[in-house]
Amino acid sequence: MKKAHSFHIPVMGIGFTIDTPLKVAQYGMDSVVSLVDDILLEKLRKMYSEKFEIPYHEITDKIEDFRAKRITSYLNLISDLADKKFESLKDMTAKKGDELLAYIHMLPDNSKLKSEFKKLTSKGFNFSEIKSWATRNLVMGSIDVNIMTKVDKDNYRKDEKLSVEYNDAHAALRGFAHSKLNSSVVLSAGMNPRLYSYMGQFDDFFPDENGNFKKRIILKVSDYRSALIQGKFLAKKGLWVSEYRIESGLNCGGHAFATDGYLLGPVLAEFKEKRQELQEAIQKVLHQELENQNRVVPGEALRIQITAQGGVGTEEEHAFLLDHYNLDSVGWGSPFLLVPEATTVDADTLSKLAKAQEKDLYLSDISPLGVPFNNLKNNTKDQEKQTLIDKNRPGSSCPKKFVAMNKEFKETGICTASREYQYLKIKALDDQDLDSEEYQKEFDKITEKSCTCVGLGTSALLKYDLETKVEGEGVSICPGPNMAYYSKVMSLENITDHIYGRDNMVSKKDRPNVFIKELNIYIDFLKNKLEDARTSMNKKEEKYLKTFTANMKSGVAYYQGLFQDVKSNFQDIKTAVQMELERNEAILDQIQLDIHNLTVKA
């Protein structure tokens, strides 16, 4: 596929990129929409239908398969509106040309399109010639969607459990599959074999004889082994992964799926080294399965794309990742939260993000999924949560129930952030004979969970002045650590100029290199894990800590070699980086010694 830009905008939260394609697709920028919240999608479909005077028929929760139908209808609307904007942009006239000029200006300076346009207009503007050239050459950004594979709650109608295809992630997949989009679904948060098998029911995910797909699969992974296992699993169903999107385990926004100490640089190096091997091994499995299913087997080798995201913040880092690791695109997430022309963030949250410093951004345990979650201190959802605790009524009313998956007290599932669950857990806690310190520790663990499935979508409702009676006004926000280094609200032109090195939007001079920042976050993560194990360490924990530390040590050695060898990149920070690597190597040596001493004690 032809791409205009070398960056993409990943999914952010639930509502922050919910209508991003409508803002940026006409400029050739790829972005990703979350499919978690069909209630929010339906509210926005109504809003946009009214705005653009399009007939709107509500899809209520009384309608059969309403979740999938809401998702299909929303995606079709966004597709139609984005297409219309793109067609309008290409139709340049004397009175209407700003959008096309903006498209060209925001392209990277080495873009072939940019130089062709310059040549075409060097002797003046021939509008019919420009229109013809634009129609032939300009590409629209992809309207991709994200499905968190594990957010696949069972659903019930009148106490009767519905069949698995009505589970949340299954219904979201069906909603995308039935839409008119020619784009990709990003599968994140690990493997869901049932969901992967279900994908095989939709013809759009299978290739034609030329190796083209109506719907493509992007797999978000954090290491090579995971990519190979999941890629082969899908190939055994006749499904091809068109892109492996590598995300830093901890230096990212939202949920943080820590690797076993595998750092981004070494992971990217492994993908670079084994890219062809990965493609060939999986294609072999795929061809066999397509033959078994009597489906079309493409005549030519299928392509895979390798992309990366997580903490990238300068043009130098962006260009280095693309060139050194042969990447097809680099994701820029958190900085885009400060770009109202691209993302949907309410004014109060936007102000909080702009002011955020390193100390305000932390890895929390607030997610009901039980996965570490990047959080901003003093967000209004957490304030709302504390108010309820102070009133002795901890927990959310749980109006949406998207992560009501804990079955400890109820077969139908309850969310661990809900009032119902926290009441039952605290009641059980009261029956235990604990001293006040231990009681408080356990109480805090229960009440720390926050209603993120509502909070991560509310910002869009506030921004567009939509009804929040059910949701409340509390906003959860999940920027990555990189947010600390940006403190200005930016235009789309500002951020693209920054990405391509035409301007600088980083406000802090002491921003660490992307690899070093991730390394420091992993060191802190490892120290916390070691601290947790100090009281009593079992064999499993010992093995985990030893493996984690060994992987990190080999990552540090890799970086020492990398920064030693690079000739034209990072010259101004090379000495400081080498010193930082030596410092972290010494910390890891001490951690190895601590693990050994704890083992001996045990």
N, C-alpha and C positions, 0 to 999 in steps of 0.2 A: 504493500500500500504506500502510495505517495504521501509524504508528510511535509507540512509547511514549516513546522517548528521542531527543535530538538529537545523541548521540554513537554511535560504533560502535567495536568493538575489532578492529583489523586483525590479520592473521596475524603471528605473531612466531616466527622461527626455524622449526624443524620440530616440536619437541615442546612449546613453551611455551604454545601455544593449542590443543593437540591435542584436549583435552576441555573447553575453555572453555564451549561451548554447554551442556554438562551442568551447569555451575555458574551460568550467568547467563541462559540463554534464558528460564527461567520468570519472570524479572523484566522481560521485555520488551526485553532488551539484545541487539543483533546482534553476532555475532562470526564469526571466520573460522578454519577448520581447514586446515592444510597437508596436501596429498596426496602429498608427495614420498616418504615412507617407509612403504610398505605392510607392511614387516616389523614396524615399531613399532605400526602400527594393529592388526595381528593380535594382537600381545602384549597391547595394551590391551583389545581385544575379548574375549580370553580372561579377563583380569582382571575386567572389568565383568560378564561373563556369570556368572562364579563368585560375584561379590559379590551380584548380584541374582537368583541361582538360575535362570538362563536356560540352556537346553540349548546346549552349545557343540560345534561340529564343526570341527576344525582345517582350514584351507585351506592345504595344503602347497604348496611350489613345484613339486611333481610334477603338480599339477592344471592342466589346460588353462586358460589365461587367468587364472592365479591372482592376478595383481596387481589386475586390475579387480574380480575377485570379492571379494578381501579388502576393497577400498575400499567396494564396495557394501554388504557385510555390516556393516562398521564404521559406516558412515553410517546404515544402517537401525536399528542398535542404539541409536546416540546419539539418533536421531529418536524412537524409541519411548520411551526413558528420559526424554528431555526433555519429551515430550508428557505422560507420566505425572506428572511433577513439576508441570507447569503445571496439569493438571486437578486435582491434589490441592490446589494453592495456592488455586484458585478456590472450593473447597468449604469455606467458612469455618464453623466451629462455635465454641461457647463454649470448647472445649478446644483448638481448632486454628485459630488465626487470625494467628499471628505472621508467617507467610510473606506473606500477603496485605497485612498492614500494612506489611511491609518493602517490598513492590512499590510501594505507594502512597507511602510516605515517600521512596523514592529517585527518584521522578519529579521533573522540574523544577517549580519553584513556580508557573510560569505554565501548567501542564498542565491541560487541561479535565477530564481524568479525576480529577485530584487535587481540584479544586473540587467536582465532582459527588459524589465519595465523601464529602467533608466535609459536604456538604448532606444526603446520604442518611443519614449516621450522627449528625447533629447532635442528634437526639432519642433516641439509644440505638441498639443493634445489633439489627436484625431480620435474623436469619441467612438465612432463605429469600429475603428481598428482596435482601440483599447478594449471595448466590450467583447469583441470577437476573441482577442488574446486572453482576456480574463476568463471567459467561458471555457476556453480550451485548457487553461493552465492552473487556475486557482483551485485549491482544495479546501473543503470545509473540515472543521475539526470533528473528531469522532465523539458521538454521544454515548459514552460507555456507562455501564451500571456496575454496582458492587453488591455482592451477596456474602454476608458473613455466614459461612456454611454451618457453623454450630448453632446459630440463632434460628433453630428449626423446631420451634415449639409445636407439640401436639395440639390439635384444636377439637373442640366439642360443640355439638349442637344438642341442646336440651339434655345435658348429662351423657349424651352418647358420643363416644370417641369417633371422630371422622377418620377415614382411611388416610394413609401416609401422604398421599399427593396433596392433601389439604394442609399439611404442616407448613409453617411460615416460609421457610427457605424454598421448599418445593413450589409453593404457590407463587412466590416471587420469581422463581426461574420460569415458570409457565407464563407469567405475565410478560416477562421480557421476550420469551420465545414466540409468543403470539403477536408481538408488536411489529410495526413496519420497519423498525431500525435495522440498518446494516452496520452493526458495531460489535462491541465485545462485552462479555460479562467477566468481571474480575472476581475470582473466587478467593476469599481470604479467610483467615482464622483456622486453617488446618483442614484435614481431610474428613469428608462426610461420604462414606461409600454408598449409602442409599441415595443421596442426592446425585452423586456422580453417575450412578447407574440410571437414574431417572432421566438424565440429560439425553440418553440414547433414544428417548421417545420422540425427539424433535428433529425433523429433517434438516432444519436450518443450520444445525451444528456439524453437518457432514459435508465433505468437500465435493465439488463437481469435478469433471474430467480434467479441468485446467488447474485444479488445486485451489479454487476460490471458495470462500465460505460466506453465507449470508450472516451468520452469527459466529463470532470467534470466542475462544476461551483464553483468558489471561489468568495465570496462576500466580498468586502472590506467595512468595517463599522467602525463607531467610537463610537457607543453605542448599548446597548442590544435591545432597542425598535425598532431601525432601522433594526436590524437583524431579529427580529420576524416579522415585517410588510413585509419586502421584501421576506423573506423565505416563508411566507404563500402565498404571491402573486404568486411567482414562482411555489409553490406546486399546486396551483389552475390551473396551466397550465400543470401539470404533471411533473414538473421539480424540481430536488432535489439539494439543495446547499450542496456540500460535505465539504466545509470549510468556516468558518467565520474568515476573516483576520482582526483583530482589529488594527487600526492604530491611533496613537495619533493625535488629531485634529490639533495641532500646532507644536509639536516637531518632525517634519518630513521634508523630502525634497519635492520639487515641490509645487503643489497647497496645500494650508492648509485649510481644511474644519473644522473650529472651531466648537466644540460642544457648547451647552448652559452651559458651565462651568463644564461639566463632565470630570473628570481627569482619566488618564489611569488606575491607581490602582483600584479605585472603580468600573470602568467599567469591568475590568478583574475579579474582585471579583464577580460581578453580573453574568457574564458568567459562572464562576466556579459553583456558587450556582444553577443556573437554566439550566445547560447544558442538563441534561436528560429531563427536562420539555420542553425545546426548541426542542430537537430531537423528542420526542413523539408527541408533539402538531402538528409539521409540517409533520411528517410521516403519521399521521392520515388523514390529508387533502390530502396528496400525494396519498395514497392508493385508496382513494375514486375517485380521478380524473383519476388515471390509469385504474381503473375499468370502469369508464364512457367512456374512450377512447378505451376500449377493448385492452389495452396494457398489457404486462406481469407485474404482481405484484410480487416483490421479496419475496421469502419464509422467509428470515431472516430480522431482523431489520437493517436498513441502518445506517452507521456510519457517524458522523460529526466530523470534526477536528476543533479545535480552535487554532489559531495562533495569534501572535502579532508582531508589529513592530513600530519603532519610537524612535530614540534617545538612544537605547541600546549601551553601549560602553565598558563594561568590562565583563570578564568571570563570575564574581560574580553576576552581574545583569542578565546575560544570564541564568545562572543556577538557580537563584532565580525565575525568571519568569516561567521557565519550571516546576520547582518543586512545587512552592507555588500555582500556578494557573492551574496546570495540562495541560500546553500547549503542543501542538504537534510539534511546531517549532517557532523559533524567527527570525524575519527578520533583516538583517544587510544591510543597504543601503549606506549612505554617505561614510563611511570608504572605501568601495570597489571602490569608484571613484579614489582612490590613488593606485589601484592595476591594472596595465596595463595587467597582465595575466588574468584578469577577465572582465574588462570594457574597453570601447573605448573612450578615452579622448585625444585630441591633446596635444602636448608638452607644448604650452604656457598656456593653461587652467590648465593642470596638475600642473605646477609650481605655478600658482595663488592659486590653491586649497591648495597646501602644505603650502603656506605662510599665508593662511587666518586665521585671529583671530576673536574673538567674535564680535568686532566692524565692521568687513567686511561682516558679514552675517546678513541679515535683512529680515523682512517680508514686501514685497513691494506690490504696486498696479499695477505692470507692465503688468499683464496678461490680454489679450483681453477677457478672459472668465469672468472677473469681480470678480474673486475669489482671496483672498490674496495668494501671491506666494513667496516662499523662494528664495532669490536672493543673489548673490555675487557682492559686489560693484566693479565698474570698469571692469566688464566683457566687452568683445569687442563688443557685440551686443548693449549694452547700450551706449558705446562710439560712435558707428556708428549712433545710434539714435540721440545723442546730436549733432553730426556733421551736420546732416540734419536739426535739429532745428536751429542751428547757421547760416545755409545757407538760412534760411527762407523757407525751404521746408520740414516741419515735416511729419513724417509718412513713412511707408514702401511701396515699390512697390507691396507688397502682391503677390509674385509669386506662392504660393501654395494654399492659400485660405481655409485651413482646418478649421479655426474658423471664416469664413466670415458669421456670423449668425445674425448680427444686422440688423433689418429691418426698422430702423427709416427713411432711405432715399430711400431704394430700396427693392422691394419685393424679389429679388433674394438674398439679404443679402450682407453686407459689414463687413469687420473686423475692429474693433475699433482702431487697430494699423496701419491701412492702410492710405496712403496719401489721398486717395479719401475721406474717412470718416473724417479725421482730418481737411481737407480743408473745408468741408461743416460745421463742428461743429464750427470752428474758424470764418467762415463767419457769422454764426448765432450769435456768441458771439460778433462780431464787431458791430452788429446792436443793441446790448443792451447798455443801458446807465449806465455803471459801472465805479466806480473810479479805479485808476490804480492798487491799491492793490487787489481789488476784481477781476479785470480782469485777473491779473497775476495768481491768485489762480486758477481760472477756466481754463485758458490757460494751466497751468501745469497739471491739471487733465486730460485734453484731450491728451496732448502730452506725458504723462508718459507711455502710453501703448506701449509695445515693441513687435516686431514680433517674438514671442517665437516659433510658429509652424515651423518656418524655423531655428531660432537660436539654438533650442534644438537638432537639427539633424546635424548641420554643422560640429560639432566636429569630427564626424565619417568620413566625406568627407576629412577633413584636415589630419586626422590621416592616412588615406589610400591613400593620394595624389590623390584624385578624383576631377573631374571638379566641380568648385564652381561658374561658371560664372553667373548662374541664382540666386543662393542663396546669393552670397557674402561670405565674410570670417568672419563675426561677429558671435561669439558664445555666446549663452545664457547658463547659468549653474545654477542649482537649488539645491545646497546641503542643507541638514538640518543643524540646529545650532550645531549639534554634530561634524561637520567638523572641528571646531575651535581647537579641542583637538588632532588632528592628523597632524603631519607635516613632515612625511616621505613618500616617494614613497615606496610601499611594494610589496613583492612577494606574490603569493597565499599561499605559506607555512607560511610566516610571519603572514598573517591575520588569517589563520585557527589556527595557534599556539596561537595567541592572543585571539581568541574567546574561545578556550578550555583551556586557562590558562597556556599554556606552555611557553609563552613569553608575554612581555608587549609592545604594540605599541603606547600607549597613551603618548603624549609628554609633556602634562601639568599636574603638580601635583594637581592643584586646580580644576580639572574637577568636576562639581556637580553631585550628584546622579541623575539617569535618571528621577525619580519621581519629585525631587526638581527642576530640570531644566525645566521640563514641567510646573510645578506650577508657576515658575517665569515668563515664557513666557505668560501664561494665565493672570497673574496679570497685566503685561504690556499691553496686549490686552484689558483687561477690563478697565484699566485707560484711554486708547485712546478712547474707546467707550464712557466713561463717559465725557471725554473732548469734544467730538463731540456733546454730548447732552446738554452741559451747556448753550448754547445760547437759545435753545428752546426745551423742552422735551415734547413729546406727550405721551398719555397713553400707546401706544404700546411699545415705547422705555423704559418707566418706568417699565413696566411689564418684559420686556426682561432683563434689568439691575438687577432688584430685583431677578429674577429667577437665572440668571447667578451667582450672588454673593452668593445666598443661596446654590446653587449646589457646588460652590467652597469651601464654609465654611464647608459643610459636607464632601468634599474631604479631607480637611486639618484635620478634626477630625478623618477620617478613617486612614490617614497616621500616626497621633499621636498614635493611637492604634496599628497600624501595626509595627512601629519601636519600640514601647514599648515591644511588644510581641515576636519579632524575637529573637531567642536565639543564633543562630550560624552565622547569616548573618549580614553584615554591622556594625560589632562591633567597628571598628576603626573610623567610621563616625557618630555613633549613637547620641552622644551628640551634635555635630555640626548640624545634621539634625533636632533634636528636637528644637534647638534654632532658626533655619531657619523657622521651622513650626510656632513657636510662633510669630516670626516677621511678617510672612505673614498673620497670624490670625489677628494681630493688624491692618495691612493694610486693610484687608477685612472689619473689624469693622468700620474703618474710611470711607471706600467707601460706606458702608451701610448708615452711617450717612450723607454723602454727597448727596446720592440719596434722602434720606428723606428730607433734607433741600431744595434741588432743587424742589421737589414735593410740599413742603409747599409754596415756592416762586411762583410756577406756579399757 
